[in-house]
């Protein structure tokens, strides 16, 4: 039986396999016992620059530390520009690389660039994902440099279209972060989307390390429960096949 959703329940997610997620973020989360999901793709410059992106061995290290590794597709393409077969192939590729490196099979998905649509939802539903995270749209217009969205309401949102409550970036500050976290009341969940801390390739999704430390202090001082997206299954019925 699912546990009641406590006030202050926060899902912490990170996209794109940026190396600072391992070197800077993970030790801070580990010390506090916080969960998180790291969504991995081989798109962007993942294959070209291993000074800024993790290796698969480092991703396996995160998995070994108990963090969730999620599927973000092979090439980080807009899912609406792919055929169903192309999207499925990109998903299966990440699953296969995880298996080859001893990483637990991903059970949650993140839409690259936040783009999503009915066909893509059908593909990921048929593949067997329990949960999937999108961006702030269509409920709230997407701000490329960060912004507020809706809290996840299991009573009204499809578990394969979980909204981002707060997307980090230059336009997203401490007041926005507090607002996002404070939406996690009355059975709703705050879902946070970050990228690199810092993100040296993409300034529009960058989070400064000092800002991240302030965010974590607020979560800790507020007594939040901080989990991965997969751990929602303790509280919410995801998709079952």
N, C-alpha and C positions, 0 to 999 in steps of 0.2 A: 504494500500500500504506500502511495506517495506521502511524503512528509508535508506538513503545512509550509507554505512559503513564508519565511520570516521577513519582517521589514528589514531593509538594508541588504537584501540579496543582490550581489553584483557579479556579473559575468565579465571577466577580463579577457580580451582577445587582442592578438597582435598579428599583423599581416606581413607576408612577403619574405620571411626568412632572413631578416636583417641581422647581421652579426651582433650588434649591440644588445639584441634581445637575449642572447646567451651571456655575453660578457658583463653587461650592466644590469639588465632587468631581472634575470633569473635569480641571482644571489639575493637581491632585495626581497623578492617574493618568497624564496625558499626560507629565509630567516623568519618570516612571519607566518609561514605555513599556508600561504595563499595559493590557490589554484589559478591556472590560466591556460588558454588555448593559443597555440602558435600555428597559424595557417601558412602552409608551405606551397610555393609554386617554383618552377624552374624558369618562369618568364622574367621580364625586366632584364636586369644584368646579373641574375643569379649565377649563370654559368660562366660569366666573363670576369667577375671581380670578387675573388674570395677574400679580399681584405674587408669588404663591406657586407658580404652575404655569407651565411653559414655554409659549411660543408655538410654533406649527409651524415658524416660521423658526428659532427657537432649537434645536428638535429637529433640523432640517436641519443646523444648525451642528455638533451632536454627530456626526451621520452624516459630515459633511465632515471631521471630525477623525479619522475612522477607527473610531469606536465603533459597536457594533451597536445598531440600533433594532429592538426586538421588538414583537410584536403582543399587546396586553393587552385587546382588544375595545373596541368603541365606548363601551359604557355601564357597564362594570365590574359586570355582573350575575352572580349565581350561575348558572353554566352549567347546573346541574341544574334550574333553574326556567325554562329557555328551551326552546323547540322546537328541533329541529335547524336549521330554516330561520332562526329568529331568531338563533341563535348564528353561523351562517354569514354572515348579513347583517352582524352586528357585526364579524366578522373582515374581511370584504370592505371594509367602510367604512374601517377603519384602513389596509388595503392601498392603497385608493384615495387617501386623504389623503397617504400616503407618496409615491405616484407623482406626485401633483400638486405636491409640494414637492421633487421631485428626490431623494428618499430611497430607498435601495436597498430592494427588496421584502423584508419580513420573512420569515425562514426558520425562526424559532423563536417559540414561544408560551408565555404564562404564564397560568395559570388565575386569574381574579380571585377574591380572597378565599380562594385555595387550594382552593376546591371543585372537585371533578372526579368523573367517572363514566364508565362504559363508552360511553354515547351520545356524550358530548363527545369522548372519545378517538377514536371513529370519525369524527366530523366533522373534527377537526383532521388526522387521518391522511389522509382523503380530500382535504383541502384541499392537502396537500403539505408540511406542516411537517416539518422534519428532527428537531427536538428540542422538548420542552416541559417546563417546570418546574412542579412542584407545591410544596406545603408539606411539613411534617414528617409529617402524618397520611397513611395510617393506622398507619404503623410506630411513630410516637411521637405521643402525644396533643398536639394543637395548643395552644400557650400563646399567647394573644392578644397578650401583651406581650413576646414573644421567647423563644427557647429552642433547644435542640439537636435535631438530627434524625440521619438516617443519611447516610453518604457515598454517593455515586452509584457503584454497582457495575455496569458494563456487562455483566457476566456474568449478572446476575439481574434488573436493572431494565429495564422498557420505556423506550426513549428518548423516549417521549411522556409518561412519568410519572417524570421525574427528581426525586428527593427533595431538599429543602432540608436541608443539613447544619447550617447555622446561620442563624437568623432574628433579625435585630437588633431590639432594643427595650429598654425599661427593665429587663426581667428577664434580659437577656443582657449579660454583662460580659466583661472581658478574659480571665478564666479560661475562659469558654465559647468565646470566639473561638479561643484557643489550642487548646482541645480539638478544635474543628471542623476547624481547619487540619491538626492532627496526625492526623486520620483519613485524609488523602490519602496512603496508602501501599499497596503491594502491588496496584497496578492500580485503586485506587479514587480518586475525585475529590471534593474538597470543593466544594460549591455553596453560596455565600453569598447571602442575600436581605436587601437593605436598602431603605429608602424615602428619605425626605428626610434631609439632613445640614446643618441640622436639618430636621425635619418639623413645621412650625408648625400644620398642620391636624389631625394625628393623633398625639397624644402617645404612644399605645401602640406605635407603630412608629418613634418618633423615635430618631435617633442623634446624640449630641452631637458637634460638630466635633472636640473634643479626643480623644474616644474613637476617632473615625474615623482621626485621624492616628496614634494608637497602634496601631490595627489594621494600617494600611499599613506602619508601621515594622516590625511583627512579620513581615509578609509579606516585606518587603525583607530583613530580617536573616536570615530563614529560607531565603532563596534560592528562594522559591516562583515558579512559573510562573503568571502571572495572566492569564486569557483570558476572552473572551466565551463565552456558551453556544454560539453558532454555530461557534466555533473548535474545539469538541469534535470536529468532523468530521476534524481532523488525526489524531485518536487513536482515534476510535470510529465505527463504521458507524451513522449515523442512519437514519431511515426514507427509503427511496428509492421513487420512484413511476415 
